[in-house]
Amino acid sequence: MNLSYRLRLLVVVLSIGVLAGGGFLFKQLLLPDSFGVYGPYRADAIAEAALVPIRHGTNTSCFKCHPYEAKNHKKGRHQTISCEFCHGTYADHVADSKKIGTLPVKKEKEITTLCLRCHNTEIKARKEEVIKTVAMPNHLKDQNVKLTHNCNQCHYVHAPLKYIIRAKQITGLMEAGS
């Protein structure tokens, strides 16, 4: 059947009108009211995000209950590292200002594995001046200690050079205050 030009044009215009009207209706029914309040965003997303419980704390959160570690951590080379990086999530330990669980403490070879997450010559993403890198077991050989030693047998993990500096002061290999 051969339709006239005007009839085809009418069908196209009506189709566009129906699709546009359907799209507008579809948009009105499915889009939340808060969409577009802050540009192309859903404003209620901010309120919903505020309801999500906090999982991570700051070092200050930890220092409130752990003053000895805080004192050493603030003076040590690890002062910029989050407690959670080594110990786990704050929310697994404290809720509503009360202790609810015990975070795992690394022992034996776990400590060395943890230390080597950053102090490892295989990580080429940063300069050695930023983080002193060590090659295991070469580091142990260079220090003339058993290859079975763990990092915390010579280093205090919260202030890694504390024991080393003190040992050098006692043996006279270093001046006090260096």
VMD Tcl script that builds the backbone (N, CA, C; Angstrom):
set m [mol new atoms 534]
animate dup $m
set s [atomselect $m all]
$s set {name element resname resid chain x y z} {
  {N N MET 1 A 0.850 -1.173 0.000}
  {CA C MET 1 A 0.000 0.000 0.000}
  {C C MET 1 A 0.896 1.237 0.000}
  {N N ASN 2 A 0.627 2.149 -0.866}
  {CA C ASN 2 A 1.433 3.337 -1.047}
  {C C ASN 2 A 0.826 4.493 -0.245}
  {N N LEU 3 A 1.568 4.923 0.787}
  {CA C LEU 3 A 1.067 6.024 1.623}
  {C C LEU 3 A 1.551 7.341 1.052}
  {N N SER 4 A 0.752 8.330 1.177}
  {CA C SER 4 A 1.148 9.640 0.688}
  {C C SER 4 A 2.230 10.240 1.608}
  {N N TYR 5 A 2.931 11.214 1.068}
  {CA C TYR 5 A 4.012 11.883 1.808}
  {C C TYR 5 A 3.510 12.463 3.126}
  {N N ARG 6 A 2.356 13.125 3.113}
  {CA C ARG 6 A 1.806 13.761 4.316}
  {C C ARG 6 A 1.434 12.729 5.376}
  {N N LEU 7 A 0.916 11.617 4.938}
  {CA C LEU 7 A 0.532 10.560 5.881}
  {C C LEU 7 A 1.779 9.962 6.535}
  {N N ARG 8 A 2.831 9.765 5.754}
  {CA C ARG 8 A 4.102 9.257 6.314}
  {C C ARG 8 A 4.684 10.252 7.308}
  {N N LEU 9 A 4.640 11.514 6.940}
  {CA C LEU 9 A 5.136 12.551 7.843}
  {C C LEU 9 A 4.338 12.570 9.131}
  {N N LEU 10 A 3.038 12.416 9.035}
  {CA C LEU 10 A 2.179 12.370 10.216}
  {C C LEU 10 A 2.529 11.160 11.095}
  {N N VAL 11 A 2.773 10.024 10.480}
  {CA C VAL 11 A 3.149 8.816 11.234}
  {C C VAL 11 A 4.482 9.054 11.959}
  {N N VAL 12 A 5.446 9.658 11.312}
  {CA C VAL 12 A 6.763 9.939 11.927}
  {C C VAL 12 A 6.594 10.908 13.094}
  {N N VAL 13 A 5.849 11.980 12.886}
  {CA C VAL 13 A 5.647 12.977 13.948}
  {C C VAL 13 A 4.906 12.355 15.120}
  {N N LEU 14 A 3.865 11.589 14.860}
  {CA C LEU 14 A 3.127 10.916 15.941}
  {C C LEU 14 A 4.011 9.909 16.677}
  {N N SER 15 A 4.838 9.185 15.946}
  {CA C SER 15 A 5.758 8.212 16.573}
  {C C SER 15 A 6.739 8.922 17.503}
  {N N ILE 16 A 7.283 10.029 17.002}
  {CA C ILE 16 A 8.218 10.811 17.841}
  {C C ILE 16 A 7.489 11.331 19.070}
  {N N GLY 17 A 6.291 11.817 18.906}
  {CA C GLY 17 A 5.501 12.332 20.032}
  {C C GLY 17 A 5.206 11.236 21.050}
  {N N VAL 18 A 4.805 10.063 20.576}
  {CA C VAL 18 A 4.498 8.947 21.474}
  {C C VAL 18 A 5.767 8.502 22.216}
  {N N LEU 19 A 6.876 8.367 21.498}
  {CA C LEU 19 A 8.141 7.966 22.132}
  {C C LEU 19 A 8.605 9.008 23.148}
  {N N ALA 20 A 8.521 10.289 22.785}
  {CA C ALA 20 A 8.928 11.355 23.711}
  {C C ALA 20 A 8.025 11.373 24.937}
  {N N GLY 21 A 6.724 11.259 24.716}
  {CA C GLY 21 A 5.770 11.230 25.840}
  {C C GLY 21 A 6.005 10.017 26.718}
  {N N GLY 22 A 6.244 8.853 26.088}
  {CA C GLY 22 A 6.537 7.635 26.848}
  {C C GLY 22 A 7.833 7.770 27.631}
  {N N GLY 23 A 8.846 8.360 27.005}
  {CA C GLY 23 A 10.127 8.580 27.689}
  {C C GLY 23 A 9.968 9.515 28.874}
  {N N PHE 24 A 9.213 10.603 28.680}
  {CA C PHE 24 A 8.977 11.547 29.779}
  {C C PHE 24 A 8.237 10.864 30.929}
  {N N LEU 25 A 7.202 10.089 30.599}
  {CA C LEU 25 A 6.443 9.363 31.618}
  {C C LEU 25 A 7.338 8.349 32.332}
  {N N PHE 26 A 8.132 7.638 31.553}
  {CA C PHE 26 A 9.068 6.655 32.096}
  {C C PHE 26 A 10.044 7.340 33.066}
  {N N LYS 27 A 10.566 8.501 32.669}
  {CA C LYS 27 A 11.497 9.267 33.503}
  {C C LYS 27 A 10.818 9.711 34.799}
  {N N GLN 28 A 9.609 10.213 34.707}
  {CA C GLN 28 A 8.879 10.679 35.893}
  {C C GLN 28 A 8.613 9.542 36.881}
  {N N LEU 29 A 8.335 8.356 36.371}
  {CA C LEU 29 A 8.015 7.227 37.235}
  {C C LEU 29 A 9.253 6.594 37.867}
  {N N LEU 30 A 10.389 6.588 37.164}
  {CA C LEU 30 A 11.557 5.848 37.641}
  {C C LEU 30 A 12.645 6.686 38.312}
  {N N LEU 31 A 12.764 7.937 37.952}
  {CA C LEU 31 A 13.816 8.754 38.561}
  {C C LEU 31 A 13.391 9.231 39.947}
  {N N PRO 32 A 14.284 9.134 40.929}
  {CA C PRO 32 A 13.943 9.639 42.261}
  {C C PRO 32 A 13.796 11.164 42.251}
  {N N ASP 33 A 13.029 11.668 43.192}
  {CA C ASP 33 A 12.774 13.111 43.268}
  {C C ASP 33 A 14.051 13.919 43.468}
  {N N SER 34 A 15.037 13.332 44.156}
  {CA C SER 34 A 16.248 14.100 44.471}
  {C C SER 34 A 17.256 14.122 43.330}
  {N N PHE 35 A 16.967 13.432 42.235}
  {CA C PHE 35 A 17.890 13.443 41.103}
  {C C PHE 35 A 17.909 14.822 40.469}
  {N N GLY 36 A 19.114 15.337 40.270}
  {CA C GLY 36 A 19.253 16.629 39.613}
  {C C GLY 36 A 19.330 17.814 40.553}
  {N N VAL 37 A 19.140 17.601 41.864}
  {CA C VAL 37 A 19.222 18.715 42.820}
  {C C VAL 37 A 20.625 19.318 42.809}
  {N N TYR 38 A 21.652 18.456 42.736}
  {CA C TYR 38 A 23.053 18.904 42.687}
  {C C TYR 38 A 23.651 18.558 41.325}
  {N N GLY 39 A 23.035 19.017 40.278}
  {CA C GLY 39 A 23.513 18.675 38.944}
  {C C GLY 39 A 23.070 17.256 38.597}
  {N N PRO 40 A 23.898 16.529 37.885}
  {CA C PRO 40 A 23.486 15.185 37.457}
  {C C PRO 40 A 23.702 14.123 38.539}
  {N N TYR 41 A 23.321 14.431 39.759}
  {CA C TYR 41 A 23.501 13.515 40.879}
  {C C TYR 41 A 22.198 13.339 41.641}
  {N N ARG 42 A 22.131 12.291 42.412}
  {CA C ARG 42 A 20.977 12.026 43.266}
  {C C ARG 42 A 21.314 12.544 44.658}
  {N N ALA 43 A 20.663 13.593 45.085}
  {CA C ALA 43 A 20.985 14.257 46.358}
  {C C ALA 43 A 20.826 13.324 47.555}
  {N N ASP 44 A 19.868 12.416 47.526}
  {CA C ASP 44 A 19.659 11.499 48.651}
  {C C ASP 44 A 20.841 10.554 48.860}
  {N N ALA 45 A 21.700 10.419 47.861}
  {CA C ALA 45 A 22.860 9.541 47.991}
  {C C ALA 45 A 23.775 10.025 49.120}
  {N N ILE 46 A 23.829 11.327 49.352}
  {CA C ILE 46 A 24.661 11.885 50.419}
  {C C ILE 46 A 24.129 11.446 51.777}
  {N N ALA 47 A 22.847 11.556 51.983}
  {CA C ALA 47 A 22.238 11.136 53.256}
  {C C ALA 47 A 22.388 9.631 53.458}
  {N N GLU 48 A 22.244 8.867 52.394}
  {CA C GLU 48 A 22.408 7.418 52.498}
  {C C GLU 48 A 23.847 7.051 52.840}
  {N N ALA 49 A 24.808 7.733 52.245}
  {CA C ALA 49 A 26.219 7.465 52.531}
  {C C ALA 49 A 26.547 7.799 53.983}
  {N N ALA 50 A 25.912 8.817 54.527}
  {CA C ALA 50 A 26.152 9.194 55.929}
  {C C ALA 50 A 25.656 8.126 56.896}
  {N N LEU 51 A 24.744 7.280 56.468}
  {CA C LEU 51 A 24.215 6.219 57.325}
  {C C LEU 51 A 25.105 4.972 57.351}
  {N N VAL 52 A 26.047 4.882 56.419}
  {CA C VAL 52 A 26.943 3.724 56.372}
  {C C VAL 52 A 27.891 3.809 57.577}
  {N N PRO 53 A 27.978 2.746 58.369}
  {CA C PRO 53 A 28.837 2.786 59.559}
  {C C PRO 53 A 30.311 3.005 59.185}
  {N N ILE 54 A 31.006 3.725 60.018}
  {CA C ILE 54 A 32.423 4.003 59.800}
  {C C ILE 54 A 33.210 2.729 60.081}
  {N N ARG 55 A 34.067 2.342 59.147}
  {CA C ARG 55 A 34.875 1.129 59.296}
  {C C ARG 55 A 36.318 1.451 59.679}
  {N N HIS 56 A 36.790 2.611 59.283}
  {CA C HIS 56 A 38.196 2.935 59.499}
  {C C HIS 56 A 38.347 4.109 60.456}
  {N N GLY 57 A 39.361 4.040 61.281}
  {CA C GLY 57 A 39.662 5.128 62.205}
  {C C GLY 57 A 40.999 5.745 61.853}
  {N N THR 58 A 41.330 6.800 62.529}
  {CA C THR 58 A 42.627 7.432 62.337}
  {C C THR 58 A 43.583 6.906 63.397}
  {N N ASN 59 A 44.861 7.216 63.252}
  {CA C ASN 59 A 45.825 6.825 64.281}
  {C C ASN 59 A 45.439 7.438 65.625}
  {N N THR 60 A 44.903 8.643 65.609}
  {CA C THR 60 A 44.475 9.291 66.846}
  {C C THR 60 A 43.435 8.451 67.572}
  {N N SER 61 A 42.563 7.790 66.807}
  {CA C SER 61 A 41.563 6.901 67.410}
  {C C SER 61 A 42.255 5.791 68.200}
  {N N CYS 62 A 43.313 5.249 67.649}
  {CA C CYS 62 A 44.038 4.150 68.301}
  {C C CYS 62 A 44.859 4.656 69.497}
  {N N PHE 63 A 45.448 5.828 69.343}
  {CA C PHE 63 A 46.340 6.358 70.371}
  {C C PHE 63 A 45.619 6.645 71.687}
  {N N LYS 64 A 44.307 6.859 71.630}
  {CA C LYS 64 A 43.550 7.129 72.861}
  {C C LYS 64 A 43.715 6.004 73.870}
  {N N CYS 65 A 43.746 4.772 73.397}
  {CA C CYS 65 A 43.820 3.607 74.293}
  {C C CYS 65 A 45.205 2.963 74.319}
  {N N HIS 66 A 46.072 3.374 73.414}
  {CA C HIS 66 A 47.398 2.762 73.321}
  {C C HIS 66 A 48.481 3.839 73.417}
  {N N PRO 67 A 48.632 4.477 74.592}
  {CA C PRO 67 A 49.565 5.614 74.710}
  {C C PRO 67 A 51.032 5.233 74.547}
  {N N TYR 68 A 51.447 4.044 75.005}
  {CA C TYR 68 A 52.854 3.653 74.875}
  {C C TYR 68 A 53.225 3.537 73.398}
  {N N GLU 69 A 52.392 2.833 72.632}
  {CA C GLU 69 A 52.646 2.687 71.201}
  {C C GLU 69 A 52.571 4.049 70.505}
  {N N ALA 70 A 51.655 4.890 70.962}
  {CA C ALA 70 A 51.498 6.219 70.369}
  {C C ALA 70 A 52.774 7.036 70.516}
  {N N LYS 71 A 53.336 7.007 71.719}
  {CA C LYS 71 A 54.570 7.784 71.983}
  {C C LYS 71 A 55.695 7.335 71.046}
  {N N ASN 72 A 55.876 6.047 70.908}
  {CA C ASN 72 A 56.931 5.527 70.051}
  {C C ASN 72 A 56.616 5.717 68.570}
  {N N HIS 73 A 55.379 5.518 68.220}
  {CA C HIS 73 A 54.967 5.642 66.822}
  {C C HIS 73 A 55.176 7.074 66.315}
  {N N LYS 74 A 54.831 8.044 67.136}
  {CA C LYS 74 A 54.953 9.452 66.736}
  {C C LYS 74 A 56.408 9.871 66.539}
  {N N LYS 75 A 57.340 9.203 67.231}
  {CA C LYS 75 A 58.761 9.526 67.103}
  {C C LYS 75 A 59.449 8.690 66.031}
  {N N GLY 76 A 58.837 7.580 65.664}
  {CA C GLY 76 A 59.490 6.625 64.781}
  {C C GLY 76 A 59.327 6.919 63.308}
  {N N ARG 77 A 60.026 6.135 62.526}
  {CA C ARG 77 A 59.987 6.274 61.072}
  {C C ARG 77 A 58.635 5.853 60.483}
  {N N HIS 78 A 57.828 5.155 61.262}
  {CA C HIS 78 A 56.524 4.708 60.775}
  {C C HIS 78 A 55.392 5.666 61.145}
  {N N GLN 79 A 55.727 6.880 61.549}
  {CA C GLN 79 A 54.711 7.823 62.027}
  {C C GLN 79 A 53.657 8.171 60.985}
  {N N THR 80 A 53.965 8.021 59.714}
  {CA C THR 80 A 52.994 8.353 58.671}
  {C C THR 80 A 52.148 7.156 58.245}
  {N N ILE 81 A 52.408 6.006 58.819}
  {CA C ILE 81 A 51.678 4.796 58.446}
  {C C ILE 81 A 50.483 4.610 59.372}
  {N N SER 82 A 49.365 4.270 58.793}
  {CA C SER 82 A 48.148 4.034 59.564}
  {C C SER 82 A 48.284 2.762 60.390}
  {N N CYS 83 A 47.799 2.807 61.615}
  {CA C CYS 83 A 47.783 1.617 62.472}
  {C C CYS 83 A 47.038 0.473 61.780}
  {N N GLU 84 A 45.983 0.822 61.055}
  {CA C GLU 84 A 45.164 -0.182 60.382}
  {C C GLU 84 A 45.921 -0.931 59.298}
  {N N PHE 85 A 46.951 -0.341 58.754}
  {CA C PHE 85 A 47.724 -0.993 57.696}
  {C C PHE 85 A 48.312 -2.309 58.198}
  {N N CYS 86 A 48.733 -2.331 59.441}
  {CA C CYS 86 A 49.336 -3.538 60.016}
  {C C CYS 86 A 48.362 -4.335 60.880}
  {N N HIS 87 A 47.470 -3.634 61.576}
  {CA C HIS 87 A 46.653 -4.298 62.594}
  {C C HIS 87 A 45.235 -4.633 62.170}
  {N N GLY 88 A 44.741 -4.035 61.108}
  {CA C GLY 88 A 43.382 -4.330 60.672}
  {C C GLY 88 A 42.432 -3.183 60.955}
  {N N THR 89 A 41.197 -3.387 60.600}
  {CA C THR 89 A 40.174 -2.346 60.618}
  {C C THR 89 A 39.734 -1.966 62.028}
  {N N TYR 90 A 39.669 -0.681 62.270}
  {CA C TYR 90 A 39.262 -0.120 63.559}
  {C C TYR 90 A 37.902 -0.650 63.998}
  {N N ALA 91 A 36.969 -0.764 63.056}
  {CA C ALA 91 A 35.604 -1.201 63.389}
  {C C ALA 91 A 35.549 -2.644 63.887}
  {N N ASP 92 A 36.581 -3.439 63.586}
  {CA C ASP 92 A 36.632 -4.809 64.096}
  {C C ASP 92 A 37.123 -4.840 65.537}
  {N N HIS 93 A 37.590 -3.704 66.037}
  {CA C HIS 93 A 38.178 -3.613 67.378}
  {C C HIS 93 A 37.333 -2.767 68.332}
  {N N VAL 94 A 36.753 -1.681 67.802}
  {CA C VAL 94 A 36.018 -0.725 68.638}
  {C C VAL 94 A 34.690 -0.359 67.980}
  {N N ALA 95 A 33.652 -0.302 68.801}
  {CA C ALA 95 A 32.343 0.189 68.349}
  {C C ALA 95 A 31.711 0.946 69.508}
  {N N ASP 96 A 31.160 2.105 69.226}
  {CA C ASP 96 A 30.539 2.945 70.258}
  {C C ASP 96 A 31.488 3.172 71.437}
  {N N SER 97 A 32.751 3.428 71.136}
  {CA C SER 97 A 33.805 3.702 72.128}
  {C C SER 97 A 34.066 2.537 73.084}
  {N N LYS 98 A 33.691 1.326 72.680}
  {CA C LYS 98 A 33.928 0.144 73.514}
  {C C LYS 98 A 34.654 -0.913 72.698}
  {N N LYS 99 A 35.575 -1.608 73.358}
  {CA C LYS 99 A 36.297 -2.689 72.691}
  {C C LYS 99 A 35.323 -3.836 72.411}
  {N N ILE 100 A 35.269 -4.249 71.158}
  {CA C ILE 100 A 34.372 -5.347 70.784}
  {C C ILE 100 A 35.141 -6.566 70.265}
  {N N GLY 101 A 36.416 -6.402 70.010}
  {CA C GLY 101 A 37.209 -7.511 69.487}
  {C C GLY 101 A 38.681 -7.210 69.607}
  {N N THR 102 A 39.465 -8.244 69.427}
  {CA C THR 102 A 40.917 -8.107 69.489}
  {C C THR 102 A 41.467 -8.246 68.078}
  {N N LEU 103 A 42.266 -7.279 67.686}
  {CA C LEU 103 A 42.872 -7.348 66.364}
  {C C LEU 103 A 44.054 -8.316 66.417}
  {N N PRO 104 A 44.294 -9.012 65.328}
  {CA C PRO 104 A 45.394 -9.973 65.330}
  {C C PRO 104 A 46.744 -9.277 65.446}
  {N N VAL 105 A 47.625 -9.871 66.230}
  {CA C VAL 105 A 48.995 -9.379 66.370}
  {C C VAL 105 A 49.884 -10.350 65.603}
  {N N LYS 106 A 50.690 -9.816 64.729}
  {CA C LYS 106 A 51.565 -10.653 63.915}
  {C C LYS 106 A 52.670 -11.244 64.782}
  {N N LYS 107 A 53.030 -12.483 64.488}
  {CA C LYS 107 A 54.073 -13.177 65.254}
  {C C LYS 107 A 55.019 -13.869 64.296}
  {N N GLU 108 A 56.237 -14.046 64.753}
  {CA C GLU 108 A 57.273 -14.795 64.046}
  {C C GLU 108 A 57.389 -14.367 62.589}
  {N N LYS 109 A 57.298 -15.296 61.655}
  {CA C LYS 109 A 57.500 -14.985 60.230}
  {C C LYS 109 A 56.415 -14.060 59.667}
  {N N GLU 110 A 55.252 -14.012 60.314}
  {CA C GLU 110 A 54.196 -13.095 59.855}
  {C C GLU 110 A 54.675 -11.646 59.913}
  {N N ILE 111 A 55.520 -11.350 60.916}
  {CA C ILE 111 A 56.040 -9.981 61.057}
  {C C ILE 111 A 56.934 -9.649 59.873}
  {N N THR 112 A 57.812 -10.565 59.520}
  {CA C THR 112 A 58.698 -10.325 58.384}
  {C C THR 112 A 57.889 -10.181 57.100}
  {N N THR 113 A 56.893 -11.018 56.921}
  {CA C THR 113 A 56.025 -10.912 55.737}
  {C C THR 113 A 55.348 -9.554 55.690}
  {N N LEU 114 A 54.862 -9.085 56.838}
  {CA C LEU 114 A 54.224 -7.776 56.922}
  {C C LEU 114 A 55.212 -6.665 56.571}
  {N N CYS 115 A 56.401 -6.713 57.142}
  {CA C CYS 115 A 57.408 -5.677 56.877}
  {C C CYS 115 A 57.783 -5.624 55.394}
  {N N LEU 116 A 57.874 -6.798 54.793}
  {CA C LEU 116 A 58.295 -6.850 53.396}
  {C C LEU 116 A 57.215 -6.372 52.427}
  {N N ARG 117 A 56.028 -6.063 52.927}
  {CA C ARG 117 A 55.017 -5.448 52.059}
  {C C ARG 117 A 55.526 -4.107 51.542}
  {N N CYS 118 A 56.347 -3.432 52.347}
  {CA C CYS 118 A 56.914 -2.139 51.921}
  {C C CYS 118 A 58.432 -2.207 51.754}
  {N N HIS 119 A 59.099 -2.853 52.679}
  {CA C HIS 119 A 60.571 -2.888 52.689}
  {C C HIS 119 A 61.067 -4.069 51.869}
  {N N ASN 120 A 60.995 -3.927 50.562}
  {CA C ASN 120 A 61.305 -5.038 49.689}
  {C C ASN 120 A 61.939 -4.495 48.424}
  {N N THR 121 A 63.078 -5.029 48.056}
  {CA C THR 121 A 63.768 -4.529 46.863}
  {C C THR 121 A 63.011 -4.825 45.582}
  {N N GLU 122 A 62.059 -5.739 45.626}
  {CA C GLU 122 A 61.300 -6.078 44.427}
  {C C GLU 122 A 60.258 -5.023 44.081}
  {N N ILE 123 A 59.930 -4.147 45.034}
  {CA C ILE 123 A 58.952 -3.094 44.777}
  {C C ILE 123 A 59.707 -1.907 44.178}
  {N N LYS 124 A 59.485 -1.670 42.917}
  {CA C LYS 124 A 60.253 -0.643 42.197}
  {C C LYS 124 A 59.476 0.665 42.035}
  {N N ALA 125 A 58.375 0.819 42.730}
  {CA C ALA 125 A 57.502 1.974 42.522}
  {C C ALA 125 A 57.975 3.234 43.239}
  {N N ARG 126 A 59.017 3.141 44.031}
  {CA C ARG 126 A 59.471 4.326 44.759}
  {C C ARG 126 A 60.988 4.282 44.936}
  {N N LYS 127 A 61.549 5.431 45.235}
  {CA C LYS 127 A 62.988 5.533 45.449}
  {C C LYS 127 A 63.350 4.990 46.823}
  {N N GLU 128 A 64.567 4.490 46.975}
  {CA C GLU 128 A 65.000 3.939 48.252}
  {C C GLU 128 A 65.063 5.011 49.335}
  {N N GLU 129 A 65.248 6.275 48.947}
  {CA C GLU 129 A 65.280 7.348 49.949}
  {C C GLU 129 A 63.935 7.478 50.661}
  {N N VAL 130 A 62.866 7.087 50.006}
  {CA C VAL 130 A 61.541 7.204 50.593}
  {C C VAL 130 A 61.321 6.095 51.624}
  {N N ILE 131 A 61.544 4.851 51.215}
  {CA C ILE 131 A 61.394 3.713 52.116}
  {C C ILE 131 A 62.634 2.846 51.941}
  {N N LYS 132 A 63.379 2.643 53.017}
  {CA C LYS 132 A 64.563 1.809 52.923}
  {C C LYS 132 A 64.128 0.399 52.543}
  {N N THR 133 A 64.700 -0.065 51.460}
  {CA C THR 133 A 64.350 -1.407 51.012}
  {C C THR 133 A 65.462 -2.373 51.388}
  {N N VAL 134 A 65.070 -3.589 51.654}
  {CA C VAL 134 A 66.044 -4.619 52.020}
  {C C VAL 134 A 65.793 -5.857 51.179}
  {N N ALA 135 A 66.856 -6.568 50.932}
  {CA C ALA 135 A 66.738 -7.846 50.226}
  {C C ALA 135 A 66.944 -8.937 51.264}
  {N N MET 136 A 65.962 -9.771 51.367}
  {CA C MET 136 A 66.087 -10.899 52.286}
  {C C MET 136 A 66.533 -12.101 51.462}
  {N N PRO 137 A 67.429 -12.923 51.923}
  {CA C PRO 137 A 68.091 -12.955 53.228}
  {C C PRO 137 A 69.386 -12.151 53.283}
  {N N ASN 138 A 69.721 -11.398 52.211}
  {CA C ASN 138 A 70.981 -10.642 52.193}
  {C C ASN 138 A 71.100 -9.676 53.371}
  {N N HIS 139 A 69.995 -9.044 53.746}
  {CA C HIS 139 A 70.020 -8.106 54.867}
  {C C HIS 139 A 70.480 -8.812 56.142}
  {N N LEU 140 A 69.981 -10.015 56.371}
  {CA C LEU 140 A 70.365 -10.774 57.567}
  {C C LEU 140 A 71.835 -11.171 57.505}
  {N N LYS 141 A 72.302 -11.566 56.338}
  {CA C LYS 141 A 73.722 -11.924 56.172}
  {C C LYS 141 A 74.599 -10.698 56.432}
  {N N ASP 142 A 74.197 -9.549 55.879}
  {CA C ASP 142 A 74.970 -8.312 56.050}
  {C C ASP 142 A 75.070 -7.909 57.516}
  {N N GLN 143 A 74.040 -8.222 58.303}
  {CA C GLN 143 A 74.020 -7.863 59.719}
  {C C GLN 143 A 74.614 -8.959 60.603}
  {N N ASN 144 A 75.088 -10.034 59.984}
  {CA C ASN 144 A 75.688 -11.169 60.703}
  {C C ASN 144 A 74.733 -11.775 61.730}
  {N N VAL 145 A 73.507 -11.980 61.324}
  {CA C VAL 145 A 72.538 -12.648 62.194}
  {C C VAL 145 A 72.020 -13.893 61.477}
  {N N LYS 146 A 71.400 -14.772 62.237}
  {CA C LYS 146 A 70.878 -16.018 61.669}
  {C C LYS 146 A 69.819 -15.713 60.614}
  {N N LEU 147 A 69.772 -16.533 59.597}
  {CA C LEU 147 A 68.799 -16.343 58.518}
  {C C LEU 147 A 67.376 -16.625 58.977}
  {N N THR 148 A 67.216 -17.176 60.158}
  {CA C THR 148 A 65.880 -17.458 60.699}
  {C C THR 148 A 65.328 -16.290 61.515}
  {N N HIS 149 A 66.109 -15.218 61.668}
  {CA C HIS 149 A 65.654 -14.064 62.454}
  {C C HIS 149 A 64.439 -13.404 61.791}
  {N N ASN 150 A 63.585 -12.867 62.632}
  {CA C ASN 150 A 62.449 -12.064 62.186}
  {C C ASN 150 A 62.799 -10.593 62.387}
  {N N CYS 151 A 62.115 -9.718 61.681}
  {CA C CYS 151 A 62.416 -8.277 61.743}
  {C C CYS 151 A 62.373 -7.740 63.168}
  {N N ASN 152 A 61.395 -8.186 63.959}
  {CA C ASN 152 A 61.233 -7.616 65.295}
  {C C ASN 152 A 62.250 -8.130 66.309}
  {N N GLN 153 A 63.156 -8.975 65.902}
  {CA C GLN 153 A 64.217 -9.382 66.812}
  {C C GLN 153 A 65.289 -8.294 66.910}
  {N N CYS 154 A 65.342 -7.422 65.932}
  {CA C CYS 154 A 66.284 -6.294 65.966}
  {C C CYS 154 A 65.572 -4.943 65.939}
  {N N HIS 155 A 64.380 -4.918 65.380}
  {CA C HIS 155 A 63.646 -3.665 65.201}
  {C C HIS 155 A 62.363 -3.661 66.026}
  {N N TYR 156 A 62.089 -2.516 66.659}
  {CA C TYR 156 A 60.800 -2.315 67.317}
  {C C TYR 156 A 59.860 -1.808 66.234}
  {N N VAL 157 A 58.795 -2.544 65.961}
  {CA C VAL 157 A 57.991 -2.267 64.771}
  {C C VAL 157 A 57.341 -0.883 64.746}
  {N N HIS 158 A 57.015 -0.322 65.893}
  {CA C HIS 158 A 56.382 1.001 65.904}
  {C C HIS 158 A 57.395 2.134 65.722}
  {N N ALA 159 A 58.647 1.867 66.035}
  {CA C ALA 159 A 59.737 2.827 65.830}
  {C C ALA 159 A 60.973 2.002 65.460}
  {N N PRO 160 A 61.115 1.645 64.190}
  {CA C PRO 160 A 62.080 0.641 63.752}
  {C C PRO 160 A 63.538 0.870 64.135}
  {N N LEU 161 A 63.967 2.105 64.277}
  {CA C LEU 161 A 65.380 2.338 64.596}
  {C C LEU 161 A 65.638 2.484 66.098}
  {N N LYS 162 A 64.596 2.417 66.915}
  {CA C LYS 162 A 64.747 2.614 68.361}
  {C C LYS 162 A 65.784 1.664 68.960}
  {N N TYR 163 A 65.654 0.370 68.730}
  {CA C TYR 163 A 66.596 -0.599 69.293}
  {C C TYR 163 A 67.975 -0.467 68.650}
  {N N ILE 164 A 68.003 -0.217 67.364}
  {CA C ILE 164 A 69.268 -0.111 66.640}
  {C C ILE 164 A 70.075 1.072 67.160}
  {N N ILE 165 A 69.439 2.220 67.287}
  {CA C ILE 165 A 70.125 3.425 67.776}
  {C C ILE 165 A 70.609 3.214 69.204}
  {N N ARG 166 A 69.770 2.628 70.040}
  {CA C ARG 166 A 70.164 2.381 71.442}
  {C C ARG 166 A 71.342 1.418 71.519}
  {N N ALA 167 A 71.337 0.380 70.712}
  {CA C ALA 167 A 72.447 -0.582 70.706}
  {C C ALA 167 A 73.736 0.090 70.261}
  {N N LYS 168 A 73.660 0.953 69.284}
  {CA C LYS 168 A 74.849 1.668 68.812}
  {C C LYS 168 A 75.360 2.630 69.885}
  {N N GLN 169 A 74.442 3.249 70.634}
  {CA C GLN 169 A 74.861 4.144 71.718}
  {C C GLN 169 A 75.576 3.359 72.816}
  {N N ILE 170 A 75.031 2.202 73.173}
  {CA C ILE 170 A 75.617 1.373 74.238}
  {C C ILE 170 A 76.998 0.871 73.830}
  {N N THR 171 A 77.148 0.455 72.583}
  {CA C THR 171 A 78.431 -0.091 72.121}
  {C C THR 171 A 79.419 0.997 71.742}
  {N N GLY 172 A 78.988 2.248 71.743}
  {CA C GLY 172 A 79.879 3.348 71.421}
  {C C GLY 172 A 80.087 3.532 69.924}
  {N N LEU 173 A 79.303 2.864 69.118}
  {CA C LEU 173 A 79.429 3.009 67.674}
  {C C LEU 173 A 78.753 4.272 67.159}
  {N N MET 174 A 78.077 4.974 68.077}
  {CA C MET 174 A 77.343 6.162 67.657}
  {C C MET 174 A 77.292 7.128 68.826}
  {N N GLU 175 A 77.334 8.380 68.523}
  {CA C GLU 175 A 77.240 9.391 69.577}
  {C C GLU 175 A 75.801 9.487 70.065}
  {N N ALA 176 A 75.627 9.803 71.337}
  {CA C ALA 176 A 74.283 9.976 71.897}
  {C C ALA 176 A 73.593 11.135 71.178}
  {N N GLY 177 A 72.318 10.964 70.912}
  {CA C GLY 177 A 71.532 12.028 70.279}
  {C C GLY 177 A 71.592 12.033 68.778}
  {N N SER 178 A 72.318 11.120 68.157}
  {CA C SER 178 A 72.411 11.085 66.687}
  {C C SER 178 A 71.178 10.475 66.088}
}
mol reanalyze $m
mol bondsrecalc $m
mol representation Tube
mol addrep $m
